[in-house]
Amino acid sequence: MNEKQKKECIDVLFELYPRFRKLMYEAFDKLEDDLTRTQQIILLVLDIEDNLSMSNLAYRICTSNEQATRAVTQLVDKGLVNRAQNKTNRRVVNISLTQKAKDHVAAAKKAVMLDTSSRFGTSRLSDEEYQQFYDAIRTAVRFVYKVEEKKYNF
């Protein structure tokens, strides 16, 4: 791949980011849940990988431990996450979703599904195009994880 193509890849990522961000935020906004964007992101991250340490969670959402702690405290107060000491290292605090939060994230996903179904309805995309879209998204996610691994040596 030449430098021009590499630049175009980055340009596409920058083009997609605000669109996907808008899609996710609109889904949560429909729920009228009074959650901050940081709290929403925390729920999404924990839905993918539940039971993270506070520092790992802060790293995953690209914020400071202090900011993550404030957001998690508010989520605990709302009954959406649990905090527990790690059994092998008492200094580590693990964060996990409650059933209420899992239901909440499922509702947000359903809102996205309904919204995208109307936007990408069967009149617009064939089953083959849906499959191509799915394959492309899975490939993109795999590459993003691979880049993160290389950068941070997970």
N, C-alpha and C positions, 0 to 999 in steps of 0.2 A: 504494500500500500504506500502510495507516495504522500508527500506532505499536504498536498491539496486535499486528498481524500480524507486524511486524518483530521484536517481542519473542518471539513464538511461533517464528519462524525460528531465533532464537538458542537458545531452549529446546530445540528439536529437535536442533540441533547438539550441545548439551551432553548430550542423551539418547543420541545415537548414538555419541559418542566412546568411552565406556567399553565399549560392546558391540563395536565394531570393534576396539578395542585388544585386548580379551580374545580375539577371534577370531584376530588375528594372533599374539599371544603364545602361544596354545595350539598353533598350528601349529608354531612354532619349538620349543616345549617337547617336542612329540612326536618331534622329531628328536634330542633329547638331545645337543645340540651344545655345551653349556657356553659359550654366548655371552651377554654382557650384553645388556640391553634396548637400550642405546645402540648396541652393535655390530650388533644385529638391524636397528635402524632405518637404520643406515648402509648395510647390504646392500640394504635395500628401496629407499632413495633412489637408490643407485648402479644398481640394476636398472632404475629408471625413466630415469635420466639418467646414463650412465656417463661417466667421465673428467671429474670436477669438480675444481676447485681446492680445496685444504684449507679456505680461508676460505669459499668458496661452500658446501661441504659442511657446515661448522659452522653457517652461516646456515640452510641447509635443514633441519637437524635441531634447530635452536633451542638451540644450546649454544655455549660458548666455543671459541675456536680451540685452547686448551690441552686441554680435555676431548676434543675431536674428535681431536686429535693423539694423545693417549694411547690412545683406542679404536682408531684406525687402526693404530698401532704394534702393538697386540696382534693385529689382523686380519692384518697383514703377517706376523707371526710364525707365524700359523696357516695361512698360504698362501691367504688368502681375498681379499686385495686387493694391488694393486701401487701403489707410489709412484714417480713419475717427474718429473723437472724438466720444466717447460713449455718447449717448443722456442723460443718467441718471447720468453719472459721467464724467465730462469734463477732468479729469486727466487721464482717460483710453483711449488708442488708440486701435481701432478695425481694424483688417486686414481682407480683403476679396478678393476673386479672381475676376478678370475681365473676360469678355467673352473670350478674347484672351487667358487667362490662362486656362479657362475651355476647350477650344478647343485644347489647347496644351496638357493638361493632357489626354484628350480623344484620341489624336493621340498617346501618349505614351502607353496608355492602348491597343489601336489597334495594336501597334507594338508587345506588349507582347502577345496578342491573336494570331497574325500571327505566332510568334516564337513558342509559346507553341503548336499551332495546328500542326506545322510541327514536333515538338518533340514528342507530344502525339497524333499523328494522329490516325485516326480510325483504322488503322491496328495494333496499339499498345494497345489502350484502348477501351474497349467496353463502351456502354452507361451506363451500370451498374457500371463500374469502374470509369467513370467520375463522376457519382452521389456519389460514395463512397469518391472520392477525394474531391468533393465539401463539403460533410457532415463533413469530417475530418478537412478541413480548417476552416469551420464555427465554429466547436467545439473548435478548437485550439484558434481561435480569441476570442471566448466567455470566455475561461479560462484565457487568457492573460489579458483581461479587468477585469475579476473578481479578479485576483491577484493584478493588479494595484489598484483597488478600495480598497481592503483590506489594501494594503501597504500605500496608501495615503489618505484613508478615504474620497473619493469623495462624 
